[in-house]
Structures are given as C-alpha cells and as structure tokens.
Amino acid sequence: MTATTDRPDGGDLGPEDATPKQSPQAEKNDWAQFIVCAVLVVVGALLIFDALTLAGGFAKVDPVGPKLFPLVVGSGLLVCAVILAIAITRGSKGEADEGEDIDPESPGDWKTVGMLVGLFVATIALVDFLGWAITGGMLFAGAATVLGSRHYVRNIVIGAVLSVASFYAFYSGLGIPLPAGILDGIL
C-alpha cells in the first residue's frame, strides 16, 4: 500500500505526486558556488599552514600564542567549505540579489575601487617611513572621503583619533608595536 498525503484542495496525492519534482535548472550544479568552496579550502589551508609555521614569542603579552587565531579562522573556513559543498550537492542555490537601493544592471564604480586600492597601496608603502599614526589617519580619512563623505575636517579628526587610538591599543593592550615612523620618540 502506498502512502498518500492530503492536498490543499482536499484530494489525495498519488504516489507520483508524493515526491517533489525538480526543475531542470535545479538539477544542474552551480559551478560558481563550487569555486567559492575551493577558494575557502585554499585560504583555510594556507591559514592553517602559516599558523603552524609561525614563530612564537614576538609579543610581550600573549597567553595563547600567535597560532590560535589563524588556526580557528582556517578551521572555520574549511568547515564552511564542507557545509557549502554539501548544501550545493543537495540542490541549495543562493538567491539573486534584488538590489535594495541600487540598480544591479549598472556597471561597477571602478574609479572608487581604484582610489581605494591606491590608498591601501600608499598606506603599505608609507607606513614604515611615516608611521601608523600618520598613515592610519590618512587611510581612515581618505577612505571616508573616497566613499562619499564631504566633511573633510571631520574625516581628518576622526581618522587621526582612530589611528592614534589603534596605535596605543596595539602597543599597550596587545604588546604589539606598530611602526612610529617620523613620530618615533613623540608617541
């Protein structure tokens, strides 16, 4: 005897209706999602490898060591990759973005992306010479300006406060000295 289930309209489902039918689109695997899984595996494995090869003892106050955080993040990435791969093979698909307040058909703003990349490159190039307090302030204020804030004085003040606060938070709170650069002896 075959089990039947009531339909919403009061009739019975036959054996052929008891299993949900998948559309041909749902049966296809979305290979872009598998690429995301592969990237998660590669990044997670690199984090774990780098964590296991870290030399300890460079921080003054470090009860757990420098390996814990990258090991936790790398392991989490591997677990997420496995869960995502299982979900993909079971037919789970991500929903397309509706675009809350943007037009998904419009091209990207490559000028803004390029300016932010330039800002990051300048920070990397200048942090040893100028120090974190100055380059961090330039990074925070510059990013706010590039992303649309037109309050230039406020951007500079907030950037300066954030960079100096993060300098001391790393140095005093974590025991990790950030480069002082030309402000060495002042900070």
Rosetta constraint file for C-alpha pairs under 8 A:
AtomPair CA 2 CA 15 HARMONIC 6.48 0.50
AtomPair CA 3 CA 15 HARMONIC 7.17 0.50
AtomPair CA 4 CA 12 HARMONIC 6.16 0.50
AtomPair CA 4 CA 13 HARMONIC 5.35 0.50
AtomPair CA 4 CA 14 HARMONIC 5.93 0.50
AtomPair CA 4 CA 15 HARMONIC 6.60 0.50
AtomPair CA 4 CA 18 HARMONIC 6.97 0.50
AtomPair CA 5 CA 12 HARMONIC 5.68 0.50
AtomPair CA 5 CA 13 HARMONIC 5.28 0.50
AtomPair CA 5 CA 14 HARMONIC 7.84 0.50
AtomPair CA 5 CA 18 HARMONIC 7.22 0.50
AtomPair CA 6 CA 10 HARMONIC 6.22 0.50
AtomPair CA 6 CA 11 HARMONIC 5.84 0.50
AtomPair CA 6 CA 12 HARMONIC 4.61 0.50
AtomPair CA 6 CA 13 HARMONIC 6.04 0.50
AtomPair CA 7 CA 11 HARMONIC 5.22 0.50
AtomPair CA 7 CA 12 HARMONIC 5.56 0.50
AtomPair CA 7 CA 13 HARMONIC 6.05 0.50
AtomPair CA 13 CA 17 HARMONIC 5.48 0.50
AtomPair CA 13 CA 18 HARMONIC 6.18 0.50
AtomPair CA 14 CA 18 HARMONIC 6.41 0.50
AtomPair CA 15 CA 19 HARMONIC 7.71 0.50
AtomPair CA 22 CA 26 HARMONIC 5.95 0.50
AtomPair CA 22 CA 27 HARMONIC 6.64 0.50
AtomPair CA 23 CA 27 HARMONIC 6.58 0.50
AtomPair CA 24 CA 28 HARMONIC 6.71 0.50
AtomPair CA 26 CA 91 HARMONIC 6.32 0.50
AtomPair CA 27 CA 91 HARMONIC 6.93 0.50
AtomPair CA 29 CA 88 HARMONIC 7.09 0.50
AtomPair CA 29 CA 89 HARMONIC 7.12 0.50
AtomPair CA 29 CA 91 HARMONIC 7.33 0.50
AtomPair CA 30 CA 34 HARMONIC 7.06 0.50
AtomPair CA 30 CA 88 HARMONIC 7.53 0.50
AtomPair CA 30 CA 93 HARMONIC 7.62 0.50
AtomPair CA 31 CA 35 HARMONIC 6.36 0.50
AtomPair CA 32 CA 36 HARMONIC 6.48 0.50
AtomPair CA 33 CA 37 HARMONIC 6.42 0.50
AtomPair CA 33 CA 88 HARMONIC 7.32 0.50
AtomPair CA 34 CA 38 HARMONIC 6.23 0.50
AtomPair CA 34 CA 85 HARMONIC 6.67 0.50
AtomPair CA 34 CA 88 HARMONIC 7.72 0.50
AtomPair CA 35 CA 39 HARMONIC 6.19 0.50
AtomPair CA 36 CA 40 HARMONIC 6.17 0.50
AtomPair CA 36 CA 81 HARMONIC 7.89 0.50
AtomPair CA 37 CA 41 HARMONIC 6.23 0.50
AtomPair CA 37 CA 81 HARMONIC 4.77 0.50
AtomPair CA 37 CA 82 HARMONIC 7.46 0.50
AtomPair CA 37 CA 84 HARMONIC 6.71 0.50
AtomPair CA 37 CA 85 HARMONIC 6.40 0.50
AtomPair CA 38 CA 42 HARMONIC 6.17 0.50
AtomPair CA 38 CA 81 HARMONIC 7.38 0.50
AtomPair CA 39 CA 43 HARMONIC 6.05 0.50
AtomPair CA 40 CA 44 HARMONIC 5.87 0.50
AtomPair CA 40 CA 77 HARMONIC 5.65 0.50
AtomPair CA 40 CA 78 HARMONIC 6.46 0.50
AtomPair CA 40 CA 80 HARMONIC 7.60 0.50
AtomPair CA 40 CA 81 HARMONIC 5.67 0.50
AtomPair CA 41 CA 45 HARMONIC 5.93 0.50
AtomPair CA 41 CA 77 HARMONIC 6.71 0.50
AtomPair CA 41 CA 78 HARMONIC 5.37 0.50
AtomPair CA 41 CA 81 HARMONIC 6.16 0.50
AtomPair CA 42 CA 46 HARMONIC 6.10 0.50
AtomPair CA 43 CA 47 HARMONIC 6.12 0.50
AtomPair CA 43 CA 74 HARMONIC 7.18 0.50
AtomPair CA 43 CA 77 HARMONIC 7.53 0.50
AtomPair CA 44 CA 48 HARMONIC 6.23 0.50
AtomPair CA 44 CA 73 HARMONIC 7.23 0.50
AtomPair CA 44 CA 74 HARMONIC 3.93 0.50
AtomPair CA 44 CA 75 HARMONIC 6.33 0.50
AtomPair CA 44 CA 76 HARMONIC 7.59 0.50
AtomPair CA 44 CA 77 HARMONIC 5.13 0.50
AtomPair CA 44 CA 78 HARMONIC 5.59 0.50
AtomPair CA 45 CA 49 HARMONIC 6.04 0.50
AtomPair CA 45 CA 74 HARMONIC 6.35 0.50
AtomPair CA 45 CA 78 HARMONIC 7.47 0.50
AtomPair CA 46 CA 50 HARMONIC 5.95 0.50
AtomPair CA 46 CA 74 HARMONIC 7.61 0.50
AtomPair CA 47 CA 51 HARMONIC 5.96 0.50
AtomPair CA 47 CA 70 HARMONIC 5.71 0.50
AtomPair CA 47 CA 71 HARMONIC 6.73 0.50
AtomPair CA 47 CA 73 HARMONIC 7.53 0.50
AtomPair CA 47 CA 74 HARMONIC 5.14 0.50
AtomPair CA 48 CA 52 HARMONIC 6.19 0.50
AtomPair CA 48 CA 70 HARMONIC 6.39 0.50
AtomPair CA 48 CA 71 HARMONIC 5.17 0.50
AtomPair CA 48 CA 74 HARMONIC 5.36 0.50
AtomPair CA 48 CA 75 HARMONIC 7.22 0.50
AtomPair CA 49 CA 53 HARMONIC 6.40 0.50
AtomPair CA 50 CA 54 HARMONIC 6.21 0.50
AtomPair CA 50 CA 70 HARMONIC 7.97 0.50
AtomPair CA 51 CA 66 HARMONIC 7.53 0.50
AtomPair CA 51 CA 67 HARMONIC 4.88 0.50
AtomPair CA 51 CA 68 HARMONIC 7.69 0.50
AtomPair CA 51 CA 70 HARMONIC 5.71 0.50
AtomPair CA 51 CA 71 HARMONIC 6.08 0.50
AtomPair CA 52 CA 67 HARMONIC 6.62 0.50
AtomPair CA 52 CA 71 HARMONIC 7.96 0.50
AtomPair CA 54 CA 66 HARMONIC 7.28 0.50
AtomPair CA 54 CA 67 HARMONIC 6.76 0.50
AtomPair CA 56 CA 65 HARMONIC 6.50 0.50
AtomPair CA 56 CA 66 HARMONIC 6.40 0.50
AtomPair CA 57 CA 65 HARMONIC 7.65 0.50
AtomPair CA 59 CA 174 HARMONIC 7.58 0.50
AtomPair CA 59 CA 175 HARMONIC 5.68 0.50
AtomPair CA 59 CA 176 HARMONIC 5.74 0.50
AtomPair CA 60 CA 174 HARMONIC 7.79 0.50
AtomPair CA 60 CA 175 HARMONIC 5.23 0.50
AtomPair CA 60 CA 176 HARMONIC 7.39 0.50
AtomPair CA 61 CA 174 HARMONIC 6.15 0.50
AtomPair CA 61 CA 175 HARMONIC 5.54 0.50
AtomPair CA 62 CA 66 HARMONIC 7.49 0.50
AtomPair CA 62 CA 174 HARMONIC 7.45 0.50
AtomPair CA 62 CA 175 HARMONIC 7.97 0.50
AtomPair CA 64 CA 68 HARMONIC 6.53 0.50
AtomPair CA 66 CA 70 HARMONIC 7.85 0.50
AtomPair CA 67 CA 71 HARMONIC 6.10 0.50
AtomPair CA 68 CA 72 HARMONIC 6.15 0.50
AtomPair CA 69 CA 73 HARMONIC 6.17 0.50
AtomPair CA 70 CA 74 HARMONIC 5.79 0.50
AtomPair CA 71 CA 75 HARMONIC 5.95 0.50
AtomPair CA 72 CA 76 HARMONIC 6.04 0.50
AtomPair CA 73 CA 77 HARMONIC 6.19 0.50
AtomPair CA 74 CA 78 HARMONIC 6.36 0.50
AtomPair CA 75 CA 79 HARMONIC 6.22 0.50
AtomPair CA 76 CA 80 HARMONIC 6.09 0.50
AtomPair CA 77 CA 81 HARMONIC 6.11 0.50
AtomPair CA 78 CA 82 HARMONIC 6.35 0.50
AtomPair CA 79 CA 83 HARMONIC 6.22 0.50
AtomPair CA 80 CA 84 HARMONIC 5.97 0.50
AtomPair CA 81 CA 85 HARMONIC 6.05 0.50
AtomPair CA 82 CA 86 HARMONIC 6.21 0.50
AtomPair CA 83 CA 87 HARMONIC 6.18 0.50
AtomPair CA 84 CA 88 HARMONIC 6.09 0.50
AtomPair CA 85 CA 89 HARMONIC 6.23 0.50
AtomPair CA 86 CA 90 HARMONIC 6.27 0.50
AtomPair CA 87 CA 91 HARMONIC 6.53 0.50
AtomPair CA 87 CA 92 HARMONIC 5.32 0.50
AtomPair CA 88 CA 92 HARMONIC 5.01 0.50
AtomPair CA 88 CA 93 HARMONIC 6.65 0.50
AtomPair CA 97 CA 104 HARMONIC 7.88 0.50
AtomPair CA 98 CA 104 HARMONIC 7.51 0.50
AtomPair CA 99 CA 103 HARMONIC 6.18 0.50
AtomPair CA 99 CA 104 HARMONIC 5.80 0.50
AtomPair CA 109 CA 113 HARMONIC 6.57 0.50
AtomPair CA 110 CA 114 HARMONIC 5.88 0.50
AtomPair CA 111 CA 115 HARMONIC 6.19 0.50
AtomPair CA 112 CA 116 HARMONIC 6.19 0.50
AtomPair CA 112 CA 146 HARMONIC 6.47 0.50
AtomPair CA 112 CA 147 HARMONIC 7.20 0.50
AtomPair CA 113 CA 117 HARMONIC 6.15 0.50
AtomPair CA 114 CA 118 HARMONIC 6.09 0.50
AtomPair CA 115 CA 119 HARMONIC 6.11 0.50
AtomPair CA 115 CA 146 HARMONIC 7.02 0.50
AtomPair CA 116 CA 120 HARMONIC 6.27 0.50
AtomPair CA 116 CA 143 HARMONIC 6.51 0.50
AtomPair CA 116 CA 146 HARMONIC 7.08 0.50
AtomPair CA 117 CA 121 HARMONIC 6.16 0.50
AtomPair CA 118 CA 122 HARMONIC 6.04 0.50
AtomPair CA 119 CA 123 HARMONIC 6.18 0.50
AtomPair CA 119 CA 139 HARMONIC 6.43 0.50
AtomPair CA 119 CA 142 HARMONIC 7.16 0.50
AtomPair CA 119 CA 143 HARMONIC 7.48 0.50
AtomPair CA 120 CA 124 HARMONIC 6.26 0.50
AtomPair CA 120 CA 139 HARMONIC 7.15 0.50
AtomPair CA 121 CA 125 HARMONIC 6.13 0.50
AtomPair CA 122 CA 126 HARMONIC 5.94 0.50
AtomPair CA 123 CA 127 HARMONIC 5.64 0.50
AtomPair CA 123 CA 135 HARMONIC 5.63 0.50
AtomPair CA 123 CA 136 HARMONIC 7.30 0.50
AtomPair CA 123 CA 138 HARMONIC 7.86 0.50
AtomPair CA 123 CA 139 HARMONIC 6.61 0.50
AtomPair CA 126 CA 130 HARMONIC 5.76 0.50
AtomPair CA 126 CA 131 HARMONIC 7.35 0.50
AtomPair CA 126 CA 135 HARMONIC 6.72 0.50
AtomPair CA 127 CA 131 HARMONIC 4.74 0.50
AtomPair CA 127 CA 132 HARMONIC 5.55 0.50
AtomPair CA 127 CA 134 HARMONIC 7.96 0.50
AtomPair CA 127 CA 135 HARMONIC 5.71 0.50
AtomPair CA 127 CA 179 HARMONIC 6.89 0.50
AtomPair CA 127 CA 181 HARMONIC 7.18 0.50
AtomPair CA 128 CA 132 HARMONIC 7.67 0.50
AtomPair CA 128 CA 179 HARMONIC 5.83 0.50
AtomPair CA 128 CA 180 HARMONIC 7.61 0.50
AtomPair CA 128 CA 181 HARMONIC 5.65 0.50
AtomPair CA 129 CA 181 HARMONIC 4.86 0.50
AtomPair CA 129 CA 182 HARMONIC 6.47 0.50
AtomPair CA 130 CA 134 HARMONIC 6.07 0.50
AtomPair CA 130 CA 135 HARMONIC 6.45 0.50
AtomPair CA 130 CA 180 HARMONIC 7.18 0.50
AtomPair CA 130 CA 181 HARMONIC 4.48 0.50
AtomPair CA 130 CA 182 HARMONIC 5.29 0.50
AtomPair CA 130 CA 183 HARMONIC 7.46 0.50
AtomPair CA 131 CA 135 HARMONIC 6.21 0.50
AtomPair CA 131 CA 178 HARMONIC 7.63 0.50
AtomPair CA 131 CA 179 HARMONIC 4.88 0.50
AtomPair CA 131 CA 180 HARMONIC 4.22 0.50
AtomPair CA 131 CA 181 HARMONIC 3.69 0.50
AtomPair CA 131 CA 182 HARMONIC 6.39 0.50
AtomPair CA 131 CA 183 HARMONIC 6.91 0.50
AtomPair CA 132 CA 136 HARMONIC 5.16 0.50
AtomPair CA 132 CA 137 HARMONIC 7.85 0.50
AtomPair CA 132 CA 163 HARMONIC 6.82 0.50
AtomPair CA 132 CA 164 HARMONIC 7.91 0.50
AtomPair CA 132 CA 167 HARMONIC 6.78 0.50
AtomPair CA 132 CA 178 HARMONIC 6.37 0.50
AtomPair CA 132 CA 179 HARMONIC 5.69 0.50
AtomPair CA 132 CA 180 HARMONIC 6.02 0.50
AtomPair CA 132 CA 181 HARMONIC 7.29 0.50
AtomPair CA 133 CA 137 HARMONIC 6.14 0.50
AtomPair CA 133 CA 160 HARMONIC 7.03 0.50
AtomPair CA 133 CA 163 HARMONIC 5.02 0.50
AtomPair CA 133 CA 164 HARMONIC 5.13 0.50
AtomPair CA 133 CA 167 HARMONIC 6.47 0.50
AtomPair CA 133 CA 180 HARMONIC 6.92 0.50
AtomPair CA 134 CA 138 HARMONIC 6.25 0.50
AtomPair CA 134 CA 160 HARMONIC 7.36 0.50
AtomPair CA 134 CA 163 HARMONIC 7.34 0.50
AtomPair CA 135 CA 139 HARMONIC 5.99 0.50
AtomPair CA 136 CA 140 HARMONIC 6.12 0.50
AtomPair CA 136 CA 159 HARMONIC 7.07 0.50
AtomPair CA 136 CA 160 HARMONIC 7.49 0.50
AtomPair CA 136 CA 162 HARMONIC 7.79 0.50
AtomPair CA 136 CA 163 HARMONIC 4.92 0.50
AtomPair CA 137 CA 141 HARMONIC 5.96 0.50
AtomPair CA 137 CA 156 HARMONIC 6.84 0.50
AtomPair CA 137 CA 158 HARMONIC 7.90 0.50
AtomPair CA 137 CA 159 HARMONIC 4.21 0.50
AtomPair CA 137 CA 160 HARMONIC 4.53 0.50
AtomPair CA 137 CA 161 HARMONIC 7.61 0.50
AtomPair CA 137 CA 162 HARMONIC 7.02 0.50
AtomPair CA 137 CA 163 HARMONIC 5.21 0.50
AtomPair CA 137 CA 164 HARMONIC 7.92 0.50
AtomPair CA 138 CA 142 HARMONIC 5.54 0.50
AtomPair CA 138 CA 156 HARMONIC 7.53 0.50
AtomPair CA 138 CA 159 HARMONIC 6.77 0.50
AtomPair CA 138 CA 160 HARMONIC 7.88 0.50
AtomPair CA 139 CA 143 HARMONIC 5.89 0.50
AtomPair CA 139 CA 159 HARMONIC 7.42 0.50
AtomPair CA 140 CA 144 HARMONIC 6.26 0.50
AtomPair CA 140 CA 155 HARMONIC 7.53 0.50
AtomPair CA 140 CA 156 HARMONIC 7.95 0.50
AtomPair CA 140 CA 158 HARMONIC 7.78 0.50
AtomPair CA 140 CA 159 HARMONIC 4.77 0.50
AtomPair CA 140 CA 162 HARMONIC 7.71 0.50
AtomPair CA 140 CA 163 HARMONIC 7.79 0.50
AtomPair CA 141 CA 145 HARMONIC 6.21 0.50
AtomPair CA 141 CA 152 HARMONIC 7.82 0.50
AtomPair CA 141 CA 155 HARMONIC 4.65 0.50
AtomPair CA 141 CA 156 HARMONIC 5.12 0.50
AtomPair CA 141 CA 158 HARMONIC 7.18 0.50
AtomPair CA 141 CA 159 HARMONIC 4.88 0.50
AtomPair CA 141 CA 160 HARMONIC 7.98 0.50
AtomPair CA 142 CA 146 HARMONIC 6.01 0.50
AtomPair CA 142 CA 155 HARMONIC 7.74 0.50
AtomPair CA 143 CA 147 HARMONIC 6.01 0.50
AtomPair CA 144 CA 148 HARMONIC 6.47 0.50
AtomPair CA 144 CA 149 HARMONIC 5.56 0.50
AtomPair CA 144 CA 155 HARMONIC 6.53 0.50
AtomPair CA 145 CA 149 HARMONIC 4.79 0.50
AtomPair CA 145 CA 150 HARMONIC 6.25 0.50
AtomPair CA 145 CA 151 HARMONIC 7.86 0.50
AtomPair CA 145 CA 152 HARMONIC 7.09 0.50
AtomPair CA 145 CA 155 HARMONIC 7.13 0.50
AtomPair CA 149 CA 155 HARMONIC 7.66 0.50
AtomPair CA 151 CA 155 HARMONIC 6.09 0.50
AtomPair CA 152 CA 156 HARMONIC 6.30 0.50
AtomPair CA 153 CA 157 HARMONIC 6.22 0.50
AtomPair CA 154 CA 158 HARMONIC 5.99 0.50
AtomPair CA 155 CA 159 HARMONIC 5.88 0.50
AtomPair CA 156 CA 160 HARMONIC 6.01 0.50
AtomPair CA 157 CA 161 HARMONIC 6.19 0.50
AtomPair CA 158 CA 162 HARMONIC 6.04 0.50
AtomPair CA 159 CA 163 HARMONIC 6.05 0.50
AtomPair CA 160 CA 164 HARMONIC 6.10 0.50
AtomPair CA 161 CA 165 HARMONIC 5.89 0.50
AtomPair CA 162 CA 166 HARMONIC 5.95 0.50
AtomPair CA 163 CA 167 HARMONIC 6.02 0.50
AtomPair CA 164 CA 168 HARMONIC 6.34 0.50
AtomPair CA 165 CA 169 HARMONIC 5.98 0.50
AtomPair CA 166 CA 170 HARMONIC 6.03 0.50
AtomPair CA 167 CA 171 HARMONIC 6.16 0.50
AtomPair CA 167 CA 177 HARMONIC 7.80 0.50
AtomPair CA 167 CA 178 HARMONIC 6.32 0.50
AtomPair CA 168 CA 172 HARMONIC 5.49 0.50
AtomPair CA 168 CA 173 HARMONIC 7.25 0.50
AtomPair CA 169 CA 173 HARMONIC 4.91 0.50
AtomPair CA 169 CA 174 HARMONIC 6.77 0.50
AtomPair CA 170 CA 174 HARMONIC 4.95 0.50
AtomPair CA 170 CA 175 HARMONIC 6.15 0.50
AtomPair CA 170 CA 176 HARMONIC 5.29 0.50
AtomPair CA 170 CA 177 HARMONIC 6.48 0.50
AtomPair CA 170 CA 178 HARMONIC 7.11 0.50
AtomPair CA 171 CA 175 HARMONIC 4.74 0.50
AtomPair CA 171 CA 176 HARMONIC 4.87 0.50
AtomPair CA 171 CA 177 HARMONIC 4.74 0.50
AtomPair CA 171 CA 178 HARMONIC 6.80 0.50
AtomPair CA 172 CA 176 HARMONIC 7.65 0.50
AtomPair CA 180 CA 184 HARMONIC 4.90 0.50
AtomPair CA 180 CA 187 HARMONIC 7.06 0.50
AtomPair CA 183 CA 187 HARMONIC 6.19 0.50
